[in-house]
Amino acid sequence: MTERILITGAAGGVGTLMRPRLAREGRILRLLDIAELPPAGDGEAVELVTASVTDMAAMEAACAGVSAVIHLGGHSLEREWADILDVNINGTYTVFEAARRQGVPRVVFASSNHAVGFAPRADGEVAGNAFPRPDTNYGVSKVAGEAIASHYADRYGLDVLCVRIGSCFERPKDLRMLSTWLSPADGARLLEACLSTPDPGYRVLWGVSDNTRRWFSLEEAKAIGYVSQDDSEAHAADLLAEHGEPDVSASPHHLVGGIWCSPDYDTAKKEAGR
């Protein structure tokens, strides 16, 4: 039987990395974005959908006949409140409601480390389900998404896994990412675990590789069968040669959100002009 998975935000950074890595025999990836998506390659089983996650009718159509949704869509950086509210918060509600209406049993929601950006990182590993302490409008939108996910799990019985992604790139780009990096291969392993674990209910977990300098607990991810095979330490020598050893005590780098906790990311004051 053919399995069909809907991926929103499929033209974005994480979606682009996951597209080839989630390809499987007997699986069709339905890829949705407002941006243009590359056409199917030779032998690639994909369906391309151009639509916004804020469009309920389009999302209902996209959810028809799928066995799970991986919701990556939305702004991936800090924005003014109106943009975040429309796309990240209302868009996430729209995805969950469309999934409910179409009888989709499982949603994997891409949350973020910025949902707990103001949490200190010197107190040991931060738990996957640590209490929200968002650092920005973007972080607030991820907390709101986790709340929407919880509501749909409890009220409507959807299986929902919220993955607080650290930094998913081909390789870590800076010293902070030596702690927060999620390799693309590990990202695919984690999403496969999210798709296959039986009866997860509602869960919040970290999306991070088993890095030597990791700040985040992997206990919740391991509980659903995730086994990381990568470690950012393989890239540490090059980054340390370029930047030197980080000062982990310096503000705002003692916080999970790092520079996102600094005045440079005070979007409300910038909007108000004071």
N, C-alpha and C positions, 0 to 999 in steps of 0.2 A: 504494500500500500504506500502511495506517495505521500510524504509529509510536506506540508507547506508552512514556511515560517515567514512572517512579515517583519521586516526591519525598517523602522522609521529613521530618518536622518542618515540614510544609507550613503549619501554623497559626502558626508562629513569625514573627519579624520579617523575616528574609531570605526565608523561604518565601512570606509574604504579598506581599512586593515582587516576587518572581519569577513568581508565578502568572499575572498578566496579560501579563507581558513575555516569557514562554516559550511563550505560545499561538501555534500555527501551524496553517495549513491542513494537514490530513492527520496531525495529531498529537493524541493524547489524553494528558492529564496525569492520572496516578493519584496522588492526593494523600492522604498518610497522616499521621495525628497521633493522639495520645491526646485532644487538645482538640477541641472542636467546630469544624468547618470551615463557612464560609459555603456555602450551596447554590449550585449552578451558575447562573450568570447566563444571560441570553438568548444563545443561540448558543455558549455556552462548552462545550468538549468536555473534561469532567473526570469522573473517577470518585473518589468520596470513600470513604476507608477509615479506620475508627476502630480503631486498634491501637497497641500499644507496640513499639518497636524491639527490646525484650528478649524478645519472644514469637516463638520460632522458627517455630511452625506458622503464625502470622499473617503473619510476614514471608515465608515460603515462598509462601503464597497470594498475597501482594501482589506478589511477584517473578515470578509466572507470566505468561509472555507479554509481558514488557517488554523493550525493546531496551537500556535503560540505567537506572541508579539514580543519582539525585542525593541523597546522604545528608547532610541538614541536621539531622536529629533529634538530640536530646540537650539537656542543660543548657547554656545559653549564658553562664552566669555562674559564679563560684566557688561551690563547695559543699563540704560535708564529704566525706571520702574515700569512705565507703560509698555515697553517692549518685552520685558521679562514677564509681566502679568499676562500679556496676550499670548505669547508663544510658549513660554515654559510652563506657566501654571494653567491657563485655560487650555493650551494644547495638550497637556498631560491629562487633564480631566477628559477632554474629547477622546483621546486614545482609549482610556479605560472605559468610558461609557460606550464607545463604539464596539469595543471588545465584548462588553457585557451584552449588548443588543444582539451581537452575532454569535453568541455562545462560545467565544474563545475561552478555553479553560485556564490559560496561563499567560502571564505578562512578566517579562523581565524588564525592570526599570533602571535606566542608567542614572544613578545618583552620583554624588561627588564627595571628595574629601572636604570641599568647601561648605558642606552641610554641617561640619563640625570644625570650621576653620579657627574659631577662637578657643578651641580646646588646647590646653598645654600639651606638649609632646614630650616633656621631661618626666612624666609620671609613670613611665612604663608603657607597654603597648596599649594603644587606643583600641577599645573593643569595637567589633563590627557594628554593634547596635548601640554605640555610645550616644548619650543624650544630645540632641541637636544644639549646636552653637554656631549658626551660620555667620559668615564673615562679610557677605555682600548681598545685593539683590539676587544675584545668581545663586548664592548659597541658600537664601530663603526659598527660592523656587524649587530647589532640590528637597528641602525639608517639606515644603507643601506637596511635592510629588510623592514623597514617602507617606505623607498623611492620606493623600488620595488613594494610594495603593493599599494602605491599611484598611481604609473604609470599604474598598471594593472586595478585599479579602474577607473581612468580617461580615459585611452585610450580604454580599452576593456569592461568596464561596469561591472566588477566583484564587488560584495559586499565584502568589506574587513574590518575586525575589527582587529586592532593591540592592543594587551593587554600587557601593560608594567607590567609584573609580579614583585611583590615585593619579597617575600620569601615563597614558597609553600612547607610546610612540615606538618607532622602530628601535630606537636606542635612547637612553636618558640624555637630556639636553643640558642639564646643569647639576650642581651639587645636590640640590633639594631632591631631584629625581632619583638619586642613588637610594633614597629611602622610600619614595612613593611610586617608583616605576612598576608598571604592569606591561610585561612584554606582549607583543601581539599574539605570540603562540600561547602564552599563558592566558591571555584574554579569551582566546577561542576555547581553551580547555575549561575555563571557568563558565563560559556561557553554555558549553555542552553539559556541564554539571547542572547548571540552572534549568536547562531544558529537560533533563532526564531524571533528576532526583524525584522519587515518588512522594506524592502528598506533602509538599513543603509547607503549605499554608502560607503565612506571611513571614518573611525573613528579611533582615538587613545584614549585609556582610560586606567585607572589604574586597575590592578588586585591585589586588597588588601581587606582584611576584614575591617569592620567598627570598627577598634581598637580605644580604648580611646586615645592612644598616636600616632594615625595615622598622617603621614606627607602629605599624598597624597589626592587630591580631589576625591570624588566619584561622582561628578555631571555628568560627561560623562557616567559613568557606570549606574547610576540611570536612565539616559535618555533612555536607551535601556531596562529597566525593571529589572535590577539587584537589589536585596534586600539582603544585608548581614545579616546573623543571628549569626555571631560569633565575638568575641572580644578577642584579645590576653591577655587582662588584667586578664583573668582567670588563666593565667600562670605566671603572673608578680611576685607574692610573692616568688615563688621558685627561679626565676631567680635573683631577687633583693637580696635575702638572700645569693645567691652564689657570685654575682658580685658587689653588692652595686649600688647606684644610678649612672647613667651615667653622665659624664661631656660633655654636648652637645656643649660646646664652644671650646673644645679641637680639634685641627687639627689632622687628617682630618675628624673628626666625625661631624663637622658642615656642611659637604657636603653630598648630597644624597648617593653617592657611598661609603662613609665611607673609610675603609682601602683600597678599590680598587683605591682610589685617591692618595695613598701614594707611595713613591719611590719603595716599594717592588713589585709593579705591573707595573713598568716601563719596559715593555717587549722589546721595541725597543733598549734601552741601553744595556739590557742584551744580546740581539742577537748580537749587534755590539761590545760588550765587552768594551764599554766606554759610 
